[in-house]
Amino acid sequence: MSARPNTAVDTTVSTPLAVLGRDVTVPLVTGGEVTYAALDYAASAPALQRVWDDVAAYAPYYGSVHRGAGYLSQLSTDLFENSRRTVAEFLDCREGDQLVFTRSTTDSLNLLAAALPAGCQVFVFETEHHASLLPWRDAEVTYLNAPRTPAEAVTTLERALADRDPYGPALVCVTGASNVTGELWPVRELAAAAHAHGARIVLDAAQLAPHHPLSVRELDVDWVAFSGHKLYAPFGSGVLAGRADWLQDADPYLAGGGASRKVARRADGGVEVEWHSTAARHEAGSPNVIGVYAIASACKALTEAGFDELVAREQRLVGVVRAGLAEVPEVKVLSLFGDDAPRVGVISFVVEGWNSSHFAAALSAEYGIGVRDGLFCAHPLVRTLLGSDPQDPGECGAPESEPGERSLNAIRVSFGAGTPEEHVERFVRAVKELVAQGARWNYRTEDGRCVPDTASA
């Protein structure tokens, strides 16, 4: 889905897109302040300045969507529905596809899980984020082992599908880009395998949509889900787009106003309801028009910036980070598919002799760099990559030892269209200094996390 990433350092990086917080300074425990390096895009990307400006311009005209005859309500309704068309164009949806606005990727996949037909079998790799691993608890689920190559992923799925009931409904759920390793998955090939065996497929594009152009039509997936807060639109909205039939046949995900066309009392004292057959069926309540408009604005901004340029720039940053980490023998980068696998700007690693929470805390407190440590809501995958028990329940994000001791968690650095080159260069320098010289401050464990010890001041 992308060109092979560069591994050589290329300093000709173009200008990043303007994002909020780019000039925020944070204090260092060692004294002074530094511009904050936000390198946790995989969790939540900062808002694009364009998105913020569009939302601010609309805010005085905010009105209740689909709920009034007044001018502001009508304007907001038009904005909401035009945003639906904008996002559908961004995803290159097919004619007849339905696009439902949700709260997040997690919400989208839980909505789809609630719409599965009776007896549906679900196939999901253990490598998935919990948002796509866990919603299927009411279905017959087959969890597939972590593949070590893209070809193995396709073969593993084909074998599992060959053993299923060929007459019953089936769904495959797969990520587009791993939130742990950043590696791109063979979505088109997996979709072909699913369809060849009479199954449907849903794509978790939470980590793919912000980094690559995404075509529902070309990938031939049945549904796609993603979140606004990872697409530079952190206003609490998400998307589920794709085939309409299962969604139209299912009871509303939420029952209430907006989902119903007609409601009447029956003679027996009950209530007769006729639900909408459009996307409104699963959008009960007052829609988050601000969040929806933000997603549409982000889609426009990324499209206008040009994904070819954005992808090329990000791959150069990936090359800077990977080349820098490769110079530190104590650093082990986590990967399923190998060093040459195409990936987005998401890289996880461990450092020999370091507790991951301690290392991440030192990056923040001593260098003003924000990364993430833990299991990244992908516990089985991270444990597989670390060689620990993938069935160990553990705690999300909690260090298993005191500062300085080995951790069974990992560290994740992630970046995107708004990341300045200086931030990734500072990160690489900081990793090298910490490994070579150690932390300059003392740290302690508080509420399960490593934090600077104020007694050291």
N, C-alpha and C positions, 0 to 999 in steps of 0.2 A: 504493500500500500504506500510505500515511500521509497526513496532512493536509499541505498546503503549509506549509513552515517559516516561522516568524516571522523577520523581519529587524529589527524594532524591539527595543530593549533593554527587557526586562521584569524588574524587580527582585523580583517576588513569586515567588521560587523556593522550592519546598517543601524539606523536609529530605531530604538524601541518605540512601540506605541505608547502614547501618554496614558498613564494610569494614576489614580488617586494614591496618595501616600508616598509618591516618589521622592519627596523632599523631607519626609518625616525624620527627625533625629531622635536617637534613644541614648540614655546614659550607659556608660560602661562602668563595671565595678572597679576597674583600675583607674578611673578618673576620666573626665571629659565626656564628650558626646560624639556620635558618628551617625552618618546617614544610614538608616535601617536598610539592610539587604533582605528583602522579602523573598525567600527561596522555599516557600511552602505552597506553591501554586496548585499542587495536586490535591490539597485539602480545600482551599478556597483561593481563587485568583482575585487580585484587586480589581476594583471597578475601572473600566476604561473611562477616561475623562469624557469621551464622546457620550458614553452611556449616562454618566452623571449629568452632563449638560442637557441631554434630551429629557431625562426624567425631571430635572429642575424646571425646564421650560414648560413641561406639561402640568406639573403639580398644581398650579393655581386653577387649572381647568378640571381637576379631578372630580369625577362624579360616579355614581353607582351604575355599574354595567348592567344592561338589560333590565333596568328597574325603573325607568322613568321617562316621561315625555319631555322633560326640560332640556334646554340646550346642552348643559354640561353633561348630563346623562347620555344624551345622544352622541355627543362628541366622544365621550369615553367608550361608548359601545363601538363606534366606528374604529377608534384606535385599537381596541381589543381585538376586533375581528380582522382588521388590517394586519395586526401583529401576527395573527394566526397564519395569514397568507404569506407573510414575509418569512416566518420560520419554516413553513412548508417548502418554500422556494429554496431556502438555505439547505434543507435536507434533500432536495430533489425528490420530493414525494411523488408517487404515481397518482394518476387520476383515480378517484374513489377512495384513496387513503384518508384516514381520519386522524386529526391532530388534537390531542387532549392536553390542556394545561394542568399541571399538577404542582406539588410543592418541591419535588426533587426527583433524582433518579430512583431513590429508594421508594418514594411514593408511587412513581410510575410503574415500577416492577411489581409492587404489591397490588396495584390496580389491575395489572394484567393477570397476576396470580388469582385474583378474585373473579376474573372473567373466564378462567379456563373451563372448557366443557367437562362434563362428568367423565371420569375415567381417564383423564389426560395423563400421559406419562411425561415427565420432565427429565431432561438430561443436562447436567451442569458439571463443569470441571471444578475440581477442588481448588483450583487456582483463582477462583472468582473473588471479588470484593463481597463482603457480607450482604451488600444491597442486592446482589444478584444470586447469592448463594442460599440465602435464608427464606425468601418469601414463599417458597413452594411447599410449605409444610402440610397443606391439605391435599397435595397431589402425590402420585406415586413417583418418587424421585430416585434417579440413578446418578450417583456421584462418580465422576470419572477421574482417574488418577492424573497427576500432573504430567503432561508430555514434555519431552526434552528437545523436540524440534517441531516446527510447524507441520511438517509432513506427518509426524507421529500424532499430532492433535487430530488431524483429519482421519487417519487410520483408526485411532481409538474411538472416535465418534462413529465411524462407519460400522465397526464391529459391534458396538453397543446397540446401534439402531437395527442391525440385522437380527438381533435377538428379541426385539420387541414385538408386541401384538400388531401385526400389519394393518389391522382394520380399525384400531382405536386412534383417537387424537394423540398427538405428541408434540412437544415443544423442546427446542434446544435453546439454552441461554449461554451467551458467550460475550466476553469483553472484547472491545476493539483494541485497547491498549492497556496493559497492566498498570494498576496504580502502585505496584511495588517495583517492578523492573523497568517499566516504560516500554516494554517490547510490544511490537505490533503483532496481532494475531491474524491468521489467514482467514479472514471473515468470509470472503467470497467463496473460497473452497469449502468452508464449513457449511455455508448456506446451500451450496450445491449438493453436498453430502446429505444434509437434512432433507432437502426436497426430493432427492432421489429415493429416499426411504419413506416418503409420505409424511414427514414431520415439518413443522414450522420452526422459525428461528427468531429470537429477539436479540438485538445487539445492545449491550450496555456501552454507550458511547461517552460516558462521563469524562474519560481521559482522552478520548479520541477527537471529539468535536472541537475542543479548543485549539487543537494542534494541526489538524488535517482537514481538507475538504471532505465532505461526507455525502455520499449519494445513496439513498435508499434504493433507488432504481438500479444503479450499477452493481451494488453489493448484493442485491436481490434478497435482502432480509425482509421478514414479514413485519417486524416492528423495530423501532429504535427508541431508546430512552437516554436522556441526559439532563444535567442540572444547570441552571443559570449561574449559580455561584462559582462554578468552575469555568464558565464561559465569559468571565469578566462582567457578570451581571448579578452581583450578590444581593438580590432583593427577594429571595424566598420563593422562587418559581422553578418549575421543571417541565419536561415535555415527554409525552408518549405519543408516537406517531406510527401509523401503519395500517394494516388491514382492519376494516370496520366490522366484519361479521361477528367475531367473538365478542367484541365490545358491545355491539348492538343487541346481541342475544342474552347478555348477562344482565342481572339486576344491577342497578346503579351502585357504584363503589361507595358513594355517600348518598343517603336518601334525604331529600329536602327541596327547598325552593330552587328553581332553575333547572333541576333535573326532570321535573314533571311537566307534562303538557296539560293534563286535566286531573283534577282530584274531586271526587264526589262521595257523598255518604251513600251506603247501600241500605236496602230495606232491613237487613238483619243487624244494622247498627255499625257495620264495619266501614272501611274506606276503600273505594275503587280508585286505582291510580293508573294513568296512562303515561308512560315515561317517554321522553324524547328519544329519537333514534339518531340524533346528531351527537357531536362531541359534548353538547350540554348535558347529556345523560349522565356523564361522569364528572361534571363540574358544578355540583350543587353548592349553594351558598353564594355569597358575594365574591366574585373572582378577584384575584390579586392583580389588578390592572397595572399597577406600577411594576410588579415583577415581570409580567408578561411583556410590557412595553420595553423593559430593560433588555430582555432576551432578544427581542426583535432588533433593538438598536445595536446590540453586540453583533448579531448576525450580519447586519448591514456594514458595520465598521470593519469586521474581519474580511468580508467579501470585497469591500472597496480597497482595503489595504493590499489585497492579493495574496492568496495562500501560497503561491509559488515563492514569493519573497519571504513570507513568514516562516515557511518550512525550511528554506535554505538558511535563513538567519538562525533559527533554533538549532539546526543541525551543527552549525559552526560553534554555538555555545555548548552543545553536547560534546563536541570534540575537545573543547577547552577543558571541560570538567573531567572527561574520561582520560585525557592525556595527563592531566595533573595528578589524578588519583593513581594512575598506573606508575607514577614515579615514586610512590610510597609503598614499600613492600608490605607494611603492616596492614594496608587497606585491602579488603576483599570486596569487590563489587558483586552484587547478587544478580544472577541471570538464569533463566530457564533455557533459552535457545542459543546461548553462546555470545561471545564478544562481537561478532559480526552481524548480529540480528538487528534489523531496523527498529528504531525506538523513538519515542517522543522524549521531551525534556523531563524525565522522571528517572532518577538513579538512586538505588538503595545500596548500602554498604555497611560493613562492620569493620572495626579497628581492633587489631590484636592487642589484648591487654587492657582494653577500655570497656567500661560499661557504657552502652549507647546513650542512656539518659545523661550520664556525666559528660560525655563528649558534646551532645547537643546543647546542654546547659552552658558549657564553656564557650561554644561558638556564639551563643546569644549574649552572655554576660560580658565576655572579654573582647568580642569582635563586632557585636551588633548584627549578627547573622541569624535569621530565623529559619530553622529547618524543622523536621519532625522526627521523633524517635518512637519506637514501639513496634506493633505488629500491623499497623495501618488498616485495621478492620479487614484483614485478609489473613487470619491466623493460620489456617492450614498451609497456605502457600509460603508464608515467611518461615514457618517451622520446617517445611520441606527444603527450602533453600538453605537454611541454617543447619540442616542435618539433625534436627531434633524431632520429637514425636509429633506428627501432624494431628494426632488425635488428642494431644494435651490441651485441656480447656484454657488454662492460664488466664491472665488478665490483660486487657487491651491497654498497651502503653505503659504498664508498670514495670520498672526495673526489677530484676530478680536478685540483685546484689547491691552492695554498697559502692560508692564512687571508687573507681580504680579497678574494680573486679570485673571479670568477663560477664557480658550480658547475653541473654538469649533473645534480645530484641535487635532491631537494626536502626540505622539512621537513613533518612530519605531527604535528598535535595531535589527540588523541582522548580521549574521556571518556564517562561513562555514569552509571549509577544511583548510584554511590558518590562522584561528584565534587562537592565543595562549590562554591558559587558563587564564593567567594573565590579559588579556584584559577584559574578561567577569567578572572576580573577581573585577577588578578596577571599572568597570561600576556599579556593584552592590553596592560597597562601596560608590561610588560617589552619587548614587541615595539616599542612606540612609542619607548621610551627608547633601545633599542639602535639603531634606525634613525636617530633624531635626534641621539644623542650618541656613538654608537659604543661598542665594548667598553671596559671600564675596566681590562682585564687583557690581557697579551700571551699569545698562543697559538702553539703549534707543532704540526707534524704528527708523530705517533708511531704506528707500525704502521698507517698508513693512516687515522688519525683525528686530528682537531684536539683538543688537550688544553691545559689551562692550563700555561704555561711557569713552572716553579718558580723559574727564575732571576729572575723578575720580583718575587719576594717581597722 
